[in-house]
Amino acid sequence: MSMPDQIHPPQSGNAAEFVAHNDDVFGRIASRYDRLCDLFSFGIHRTWKRRVADIIAQEEWQTLLDGATGTGDIMLRVLEKQLPASRRIIASDISPQMLAIAQGKLGQHGEQVRLCQLDMHSMPDIASESVDAYSISLGLKICQRHLALQEALRVLRPGGRLIILEASNIRPAWLHKAYLTYMSICTPAIAWMATGGDASAYKYLLQGVREFPGAEQLAKEMQDMGFSDVQFERLSLGIVAVHTARKPL
C-alpha cells in the first residue's frame, strides 16, 4: 500500500492538501464520523447517499470496488437493494478504524462483501481491468484526485462505470459564496463541540470544499484523462454532484 510522501501543491489535485499518514484524523473521529455527517449537513447527506446507492445498484456489474467506503453507509444502502447473489463488492478505505466500523455494518452480508485497506492513489492488490464498476463517495477532495482517477481508469474493465459523489458548485455563484461563508463560520463551531476540540476534524473539510472544482471542471478533467460518457447531476442545488463516466471500450 503506497502513500504520497508529502503534501502536494494544489495543481496535483489535492483540494484539501490532506495526507493520511501525516494526520490520522479519520482514525480519531471514526466512531463519531456518522454523527458528524449528520451535524455538518443537517442530515441531508442521507439523501445524497440514497441517490448514489440507487445509481450504483442500477448499473450492470458483477464486481464493484468502492474506493473510500468510510463507515460503509453507501455500500450498506447498495446491499439493501437485494442484489443478485453473484454480485461482489470490494469495500476499501485507507483508515483501518473506518473499516472496523464498516465491518460491523456490512459483515452480515457475508461473501458478497470483502473489506480491504487500500490507498486510492495506488492499489497494486487490485489487478488492471478487473472491476466492472468503481465508486468514490466524498473522498476525492481529500486525495490527489488526478492519481485517484488514473487508478480508477486502470482497474476498470473496458466499458466499466465510474460513479463519484463529491462536493460541487451551487448555482448561482452568489449563493455558492454565501454557502462557503456559512461553512467557514458554522462548521468550526459544530466540529469543535462534537469532537472535543479536535481542530483537524473540520480543517480538511473546509479546505476541500473551498478548493474542489465545480461540476463542469471536474467533468472536463475526467474527459481529458480518457473517460467517456461523462455526465453529472447536481444535488441540493449543487452542494454536491454525482458524476458518472465509462472507461472506453
Backbone torsions as a table, in degrees:
resi	resn	phi	psi	omega
1	MET	NA	115.9	-176.8
2	SER	-102.1	151.2	178.7
3	MET	-137.1	151.9	175.8
4	PRO	-62.1	148.0	-177.1
5	ASP	-84.1	-17.5	-176.8
6	GLN	-154.0	167.6	175.3
7	ILE	-69.0	131.5	-176.6
8	HIS	-98.5	154.4	179.2
9	PRO	-67.3	162.3	-175.4
10	PRO	-54.6	-31.1	-176.1
11	GLN	-66.6	-14.0	177.3
12	SER	-74.7	-9.8	179.9
13	GLY	94.8	7.9	178.3
14	ASN	-89.8	86.3	-172.6
15	ALA	-59.7	-39.7	-177.1
16	ALA	-88.0	-6.7	-174.6
17	GLU	51.7	45.8	-176.8
18	PHE	-106.9	133.7	174.2
19	VAL	-127.0	120.2	-168.7
20	ALA	-58.1	-42.7	-174.3
21	HIS	-79.4	-7.0	174.4
22	ASN	-85.8	-25.7	-178.2
23	ASP	-151.8	107.8	-178.3
24	ASP	-83.2	53.0	-175.5
25	VAL	-62.6	-39.3	-177.0
26	PHE	-72.2	-28.1	172.4
27	GLY	-66.6	-38.2	-178.6
28	ARG	-70.9	-34.3	-174.7
29	ILE	-104.6	8.1	-174.8
30	ALA	-53.4	-44.4	-176.4
31	SER	-69.5	-17.8	-179.2
32	ARG	-111.4	3.6	-171.4
33	TYR	-60.6	-47.0	-178.8
34	ASP	-62.3	-39.3	178.4
35	ARG	-67.0	-38.5	178.3
36	LEU	-64.0	-38.6	177.6
37	CYS	-60.3	-42.0	177.3
38	ASP	-62.7	-43.4	-178.1
39	LEU	-66.9	-47.4	-176.5
40	PHE	-64.6	-36.8	-173.9
41	SER	-106.6	3.2	-174.5
42	PHE	55.2	33.3	176.7
43	GLY	85.0	-4.5	-176.7
44	ILE	-66.3	-24.8	-179.3
45	HIS	-58.2	-25.5	179.1
46	ARG	-65.0	-37.7	176.4
47	THR	-64.8	-43.3	178.9
48	TRP	-61.0	-44.0	-177.0
49	LYS	-67.6	-37.2	176.6
50	ARG	-62.4	-41.3	-178.3
51	ARG	-64.7	-47.7	-178.2
52	VAL	-68.6	-32.8	175.4
53	ALA	-63.9	-38.9	177.0
54	ASP	-61.6	-44.2	-179.0
55	ILE	-63.6	-44.8	179.8
56	ILE	-62.2	-46.5	-176.4
57	ALA	-65.2	-30.1	-178.2
58	GLN	-77.5	-16.9	178.8
59	GLU	-71.4	153.5	176.3
60	GLU	-94.1	103.4	178.6
61	TRP	-144.9	155.7	173.2
62	GLN	-107.7	-33.3	177.8
63	THR	-127.3	122.5	177.6
64	LEU	-114.6	131.9	172.2
65	LEU	-107.8	125.0	175.8
66	ASP	-104.9	117.5	-168.8
67	GLY	-82.1	-18.2	179.9
68	ALA	-146.3	69.2	-169.1
69	THR	-71.4	-19.2	178.4
70	GLY	58.1	-128.1	-179.9
71	THR	-88.2	7.9	173.6
72	GLY	87.5	10.6	-175.4
73	ASP	-57.5	-49.6	-174.8
74	ILE	-72.6	-41.2	178.8
75	MET	-63.3	-33.9	176.0
76	LEU	-63.3	-41.6	177.6
77	ARG	-64.8	-37.7	177.1
78	VAL	-63.6	-45.2	-178.0
79	LEU	-66.8	-27.5	178.2
80	GLU	-72.0	-7.1	177.2
81	LYS	-78.5	6.4	-179.5
82	GLN	56.2	61.5	179.8
83	LEU	-67.9	154.4	172.7
84	PRO	-56.7	144.5	-175.8
85	ALA	-62.2	-20.4	-178.1
86	SER	-76.4	-14.4	-178.2
87	ARG	-77.6	142.1	-178.5
88	ARG	-126.9	141.0	178.8
89	ILE	-121.0	130.2	169.8
90	ILE	-103.0	107.1	-178.6
91	ALA	-96.7	115.8	-173.7
92	SER	-125.1	154.4	174.8
93	ASP	-159.9	157.1	179.1
94	ILE	-81.2	-17.8	-175.5
95	SER	-98.4	117.0	177.2
96	PRO	-64.9	-30.3	179.1
97	GLN	-67.5	-40.2	175.7
98	MET	-63.6	-43.4	-178.9
99	LEU	-63.7	-33.4	178.3
100	ALA	-62.7	-39.1	177.8
101	ILE	-71.2	-40.3	177.3
102	ALA	-60.8	-36.4	178.5
103	GLN	-60.5	-38.8	178.3
104	GLY	-64.1	-31.8	180.0
105	LYS	-84.1	-37.3	-170.2
106	LEU	-100.6	-13.0	-174.6
107	GLY	-58.3	-28.4	-177.9
108	GLN	-67.3	-14.3	-178.0
109	HIS	-91.7	7.9	168.3
110	GLY	53.0	-125.9	-171.1
111	GLU	-71.5	-11.6	179.5
112	GLN	-73.3	-18.3	-176.1
113	VAL	-126.0	133.5	171.5
114	ARG	-124.1	127.0	179.3
115	LEU	-97.3	134.4	-177.9
116	CYS	-137.6	141.7	171.9
117	GLN	-88.3	111.3	-177.1
118	LEU	-134.9	150.1	172.7
119	ASP	-100.5	122.0	-175.3
120	MET	-61.1	-21.2	-179.8
121	HIS	-70.3	-30.4	-177.4
122	SER	-156.0	119.2	-176.5
123	MET	-126.6	70.4	-176.8
124	PRO	-61.6	-21.0	178.5
125	ASP	-73.7	-13.5	178.9
126	ILE	-103.3	117.7	-176.6
127	ALA	-67.6	151.9	176.5
128	SER	-62.1	141.2	177.2
129	GLU	52.5	47.3	-175.7
130	SER	-117.0	-6.5	-179.4
131	VAL	-124.1	148.2	-177.7
132	ASP	-86.8	-26.6	-179.4
133	ALA	-147.4	148.0	-178.6
134	TYR	-137.5	126.6	-179.8
135	SER	-120.5	144.8	175.1
136	ILE	-136.1	120.2	-177.2
137	SER	-122.0	115.5	175.2
138	LEU	58.2	29.7	178.4
139	GLY	-120.5	-14.1	-173.2
140	LEU	-71.3	-28.5	-177.5
141	LYS	-76.7	-13.6	-179.6
142	ILE	-108.9	23.3	175.3
143	CYS	-141.1	176.4	172.5
144	GLN	-78.1	98.3	-168.9
145	ARG	-64.1	-30.2	-179.8
146	HIS	-65.4	-41.6	176.5
147	LEU	-66.5	-41.2	-179.2
148	ALA	-63.9	-40.4	-179.9
149	LEU	-71.3	-36.0	175.4
150	GLN	-62.7	-39.0	179.0
151	GLU	-69.5	-36.0	175.6
152	ALA	-61.9	-42.3	179.1
153	LEU	-63.6	-36.0	-179.7
154	ARG	-67.4	-46.6	-172.1
155	VAL	-79.8	-20.3	179.9
156	LEU	-73.5	140.8	170.5
157	ARG	-71.2	154.4	174.1
158	PRO	-54.2	130.5	-175.7
159	GLY	87.2	-5.5	-178.7
160	GLY	-68.5	155.6	-172.0
161	ARG	-103.4	136.5	172.6
162	LEU	-109.2	130.4	178.9
163	ILE	-127.0	123.4	-176.9
164	ILE	-126.8	131.1	168.9
165	LEU	-111.6	122.5	-176.8
166	GLU	-157.2	164.7	176.7
167	ALA	-54.7	149.5	-177.2
168	SER	-144.2	-162.1	-176.8
169	ASN	-117.5	126.5	178.6
170	ILE	-76.0	142.2	171.6
171	ARG	-110.7	137.0	0.2
172	PRO	-75.7	171.5	-173.8
173	ALA	-61.7	-35.6	-177.7
174	TRP	-64.4	-32.9	179.3
175	LEU	-71.8	-34.8	176.8
176	HIS	-64.3	-41.5	177.7
177	LYS	-63.2	-39.7	178.5
178	ALA	-64.4	-39.4	178.5
179	TYR	-63.1	-43.5	179.0
180	LEU	-64.6	-35.5	176.7
181	THR	-64.5	-45.1	177.0
182	TYR	-57.9	-46.2	-179.1
183	MET	-60.4	-42.1	-176.5
184	SER	-68.6	-24.4	-179.5
185	ILE	-91.5	-48.0	-171.2
186	CYS	-86.0	-37.1	-175.4
187	THR	-60.6	-46.3	178.1
188	PRO	-58.4	-40.7	-178.7
189	ALA	-65.7	-44.2	179.7
190	ILE	-62.9	-47.4	-177.2
191	ALA	-66.6	-37.7	-179.8
192	TRP	-60.8	-43.9	180.0
193	MET	-71.1	-39.9	-174.8
194	ALA	-74.2	-25.3	-176.1
195	THR	-110.7	5.1	179.6
196	GLY	69.5	30.4	174.2
197	GLY	97.1	15.5	178.6
198	ASP	-82.3	96.0	-173.6
199	ALA	-61.3	-34.7	-176.3
200	SER	-66.7	-16.7	-179.6
201	ALA	-64.0	-21.7	178.3
202	TYR	-119.7	-16.2	-176.7
203	LYS	-57.8	-47.8	-176.8
204	TYR	-71.1	-34.7	177.8
205	LEU	-60.8	-48.7	-179.2
206	LEU	-62.5	-47.3	-179.1
207	GLN	-60.9	-44.6	-177.9
208	GLY	-64.5	-42.1	179.6
209	VAL	-66.1	-40.5	-178.9
210	ARG	-66.5	-40.9	-170.5
211	GLU	-97.2	-9.7	-178.4
212	PHE	-70.0	141.7	-177.2
213	PRO	-67.8	157.8	174.2
214	GLY	-69.2	171.3	-174.6
215	ALA	-59.4	-42.2	-178.4
216	GLU	-64.7	-41.8	-178.8
217	GLN	-67.4	-42.4	178.7
218	LEU	-63.5	-40.3	177.5
219	ALA	-59.9	-40.8	178.9
220	LYS	-66.7	-40.3	177.4
221	GLU	-59.8	-41.6	-179.7
222	MET	-65.7	-41.2	177.5
223	GLN	-64.0	-45.0	-179.4
224	ASP	-63.2	-28.6	-179.8
225	MET	-76.9	-17.6	176.6
226	GLY	123.0	-1.5	176.8
227	PHE	-75.2	152.3	178.1
228	SER	-120.1	170.7	177.7
229	ASP	51.8	44.8	-177.1
230	VAL	-80.1	126.5	179.0
231	GLN	-140.4	161.3	174.4
232	PHE	-147.3	156.3	179.7
233	GLU	-133.7	118.4	177.9
234	ARG	-76.6	140.8	175.8
235	LEU	-121.1	146.9	179.0
236	SER	52.4	51.7	178.3
237	LEU	70.4	-4.9	-178.5
238	GLY	117.5	10.0	173.0
239	ILE	-56.5	-40.4	172.5
240	VAL	-133.8	168.8	174.3
241	ALA	-142.6	149.7	172.4
242	VAL	-102.3	119.2	177.8
243	HIS	-104.3	139.0	174.3
244	THR	-129.8	149.8	179.6
245	ALA	-159.9	169.3	176.9
246	ARG	-127.4	150.4	168.0
247	LYS	-79.5	127.4	-176.0
248	PRO	-58.5	147.5	176.6
249	LEU	-67.8	NA	NA
